[in-house]
Amino acid sequence: MDAVKINDKPAAFCQLLLFITDKILPKPNDYRMLLDLLTVAHTYNVSQLASICEHLLLRHITIETVIDIINIAFTCNAEYLIQCTAHFLKLHIKQFSRKLIDIMDLRVSEENSKKIIELISQNELNI
């Protein structure tokens, strides 16, 4: 039997186990836990929990959090969350366009930056 190594995000892994064994849902207001839990759920292919985290994270999309959320969404192939964050960016682009470029330069890979720009520039986002 292979051992499971928990190198990072042990609290999220414990929450994953609680969900699997007892169907205990994550706290909707714990933003950092939801980000970590989405990553862990994606890693261990617990799609129902990943979907729940995606939808709970929608409540946390702000100018301050949108880049972190879209980065995690790309990493986890969370298509609905990607579309929603891209829509948010498109709606609020004038409020922080210079700030967004600075943030993206620091925290977003070149590949994800291109994806974000492509999503924003699309005429219609599917939400």
C-alpha positions as CSV (number, residue, x, y, z in Angstrom):
1,M,0.0,0.0,0.0
2,D,1.4,3.4,-1.0
3,A,1.7,6.0,1.7
4,V,0.2,9.4,1.3
5,K,2.7,12.2,1.9
6,I,1.2,15.4,3.2
7,N,3.9,18.0,2.5
8,D,1.9,21.1,2.5
9,K,-1.7,22.1,3.3
10,P,-2.2,19.6,6.1
11,A,-5.3,21.5,7.4
12,A,-6.9,21.3,3.9
13,F,-6.0,17.6,3.7
14,C,-7.8,17.0,7.0
15,Q,-10.8,18.9,5.7
16,L,-10.7,16.7,2.6
17,L,-10.8,13.6,4.8
18,L,-13.7,15.0,6.8
19,F,-15.6,15.6,3.6
20,I,-14.9,12.1,2.3
21,T,-15.8,10.3,5.5
22,D,-18.5,12.4,7.0
23,K,-19.6,14.8,4.2
24,I,-18.6,17.8,6.3
25,L,-18.5,20.9,4.2
26,P,-15.8,23.5,4.4
27,K,-16.6,26.8,6.1
28,P,-17.8,29.2,3.4
29,N,-16.0,32.3,4.9
30,D,-12.5,30.7,5.2
31,Y,-11.0,32.1,2.0
32,R,-7.5,30.7,2.5
33,M,-8.8,27.2,3.4
34,L,-11.1,27.2,0.3
35,L,-8.1,28.0,-1.9
36,D,-6.0,25.2,-0.3
37,L,-8.9,22.8,-0.3
38,L,-9.7,23.4,-4.0
39,T,-6.0,22.5,-4.7
40,V,-6.1,19.4,-2.5
41,A,-9.5,18.3,-3.9
42,H,-8.1,18.7,-7.4
43,T,-4.9,16.8,-6.5
44,Y,-6.8,13.8,-5.1
45,N,-9.6,14.0,-7.7
46,V,-12.4,14.7,-5.3
47,S,-14.5,16.5,-7.9
48,Q,-17.6,17.1,-5.8
49,L,-15.5,18.9,-3.1
50,A,-13.6,20.8,-5.8
51,S,-16.9,22.0,-7.3
52,I,-18.2,23.1,-3.9
53,C,-15.0,25.0,-3.3
54,E,-15.2,26.7,-6.7
55,H,-18.7,27.9,-6.0
56,L,-17.9,29.0,-2.4
57,L,-14.9,31.0,-3.8
58,L,-17.2,33.0,-6.0
59,R,-18.2,35.0,-2.9
60,H,-14.6,35.9,-2.3
61,I,-13.8,37.5,-5.7
62,T,-12.6,41.0,-5.1
63,I,-10.0,43.3,-6.7
64,E,-7.6,42.1,-4.0
65,T,-8.2,38.4,-4.4
66,V,-9.1,37.9,-8.1
67,I,-5.5,37.2,-9.2
68,D,-4.9,34.5,-6.5
69,I,-8.3,32.9,-7.3
70,I,-7.7,32.8,-11.1
71,N,-4.3,31.4,-10.6
72,I,-5.7,28.5,-8.5
73,A,-8.5,28.1,-11.0
74,F,-6.0,27.6,-13.8
75,T,-4.0,25.2,-11.8
76,C,-7.0,23.1,-10.9
77,N,-8.7,23.4,-14.3
78,A,-11.7,24.9,-12.6
79,E,-13.4,26.2,-15.7
80,Y,-16.5,27.8,-14.1
81,L,-14.2,29.7,-11.6
82,I,-12.0,30.8,-14.5
83,Q,-14.9,32.2,-16.4
84,C,-16.3,34.0,-13.4
85,T,-13.0,35.6,-12.4
86,A,-12.4,36.6,-16.0
87,H,-15.9,38.1,-16.1
88,F,-15.1,40.0,-12.9
89,L,-11.8,41.3,-14.4
90,K,-13.6,42.4,-17.5
91,L,-16.2,44.3,-15.5
92,H,-13.7,46.0,-13.2
93,I,-10.7,46.5,-15.6
94,K,-11.0,50.3,-15.5
95,Q,-10.8,50.4,-11.8
96,F,-7.5,48.8,-11.5
97,S,-5.9,48.3,-15.0
98,R,-2.4,49.6,-14.0
99,K,-2.6,47.8,-10.7
100,L,-3.7,44.6,-12.4
101,I,-0.7,44.7,-14.8
102,D,1.7,45.2,-11.9
103,I,0.1,42.3,-9.9
104,M,0.0,40.0,-12.9
105,D,3.7,40.7,-13.5
106,L,4.5,39.6,-9.9
107,R,2.1,36.7,-9.3
108,V,0.9,35.2,-12.6
109,S,2.9,33.0,-14.9
110,E,3.3,34.2,-18.5
111,E,1.1,31.4,-19.7
112,N,-1.7,32.3,-17.3
113,S,-1.3,36.0,-18.1
114,K,-1.9,35.2,-21.8
115,K,-5.0,33.1,-20.9
116,I,-6.4,36.0,-18.7
117,I,-5.9,38.6,-21.4
118,E,-7.5,36.3,-24.0
119,L,-10.5,35.7,-21.7
120,I,-10.9,39.4,-20.9
121,S,-10.7,40.3,-24.6
122,Q,-13.4,37.8,-25.6
123,N,-16.5,39.6,-26.7
124,E,-18.7,37.4,-24.6
125,L,-17.9,35.3,-21.6
126,N,-19.9,32.1,-21.0
127,I,-21.1,32.2,-17.4
